[in-house]
Amino acid sequence: MSDTIDAPGIGERRAALPTASRSENLRLTLVYFLPTYLKGAFRARPRIAALVARTDPARRGLELMRRMRRRHGRGPVLVRGTSGPTLLVLDPEDAKQVLAGPVEVYAVDTWEKVSGFAAVQPETLVASHGGQRAARRAFNDAVLDAGCPVHRLADHFLRVVGEEAAALLGPRAVEGLRPDDIRERFERAGRRCFLGEAAADDVEYSRLLGLLLAEANWMGARRWRTGRTRRIRRRLMQRQARYLADADPRSLAGLFGSAPRGPETAPEAQVAHWFMALGVVHAAALQTLSLLASHPVQYERALAETESADRAHGPRTAAGFEAMPYVRACVQEAARLWPPVSSLMRRTTAETRWRDAVAPGGVNVLVPAGFHARDGERIDYAHRFAPEKWLDGTAERDWAVSPFSRGEAQCSGMELGLQLATGFVAEFLRAGELAVAGPRLSPDRPLPHTFDAARLRIGVRSRRPAEGV
């Protein structure tokens, strides 16, 4: 029988919420919370992430949560989180309740986000609540064309990512590209798309932002560095202000003037998070290329679709992107297998009901996206590369499968991010045969729970001509 706590009653007897045991809390810290912190929640620490990957914490965390669900039932289970009592959501219906629920009740501005973004940009959307969040969300949705399958500037943006990807190809790509090589090109594409062509070569902007994100990993623990952090942020904002003042009309900055804003919007404060999200796009593209290079059936289908779209609409066009739903699904599937954000955190502002139990307001809620996406007891495609599940609606209908969150808190730039990643992957498909070294990926065995990019090399070779040509 599991340990329990009694939820506060209001004139009625209520069921108790299951509570994790001391040993479960300890194991959860060691295999789930601590590895996430060590790898870097805001900016990856590559060397530490490589060391952590060797212990395969994602697999251990999934096994632990599966055992907890068997012991405690549907839950949620009260655990000790990084910032206090936390409801660990292990049931897919409960996951939908949280993600589909109003952000006024399941608030997104958790301690982790607020303390981390204090170093980067305190006024960003994801660290906001109430009227501030509503104003900032309206601005972000308008500029990023949230909910639109194709961004209004997609033709230009796809040309940009195509050019940046093409710059990597050639003799250098035959030997194998490192993740950092690709990251630098993604950052350059981001500067061109978000801030305009004038920012294309401003590597100092990206360096300063990287320093801030690295500091955000500490979540305010290094208070003695506050002065230095403020100086870095001031220098970053000064550089950014130049691009916003003379905005390139083909950039997101050029859309600021037509977007809704008010006294609490802080438009200039939203940009840093877009660049942080670009790191997610970079990771998804790397994972997609690695999967396609190691899965011949999916590779051939993605290549055929890209070639067909190019013939019908030309490469690097919005119409061509719309004609590549399978390549887009490959990106979505890569993000499912290795979610960019493995933990979707919320905090409750009021009492919440979980079947016959009630939890008080003021507790944290954790939806472990990585666990739900790889829950082999529930979904038959948990550990294989299955892009078709996004095309037939299986994955889309499953709210527990949420690599970019869902509901009111879904990423405003999800569609734009998928466009950029799809355009980048398509450029590699056009260039030649893909090869990958590092992660052990194969259609003949379950895919690993942890994607270790430290040893990753992605190669592109010229295709051999067909026999008789």
Disulfide bonds with the S-S distance in Angstrom:
none
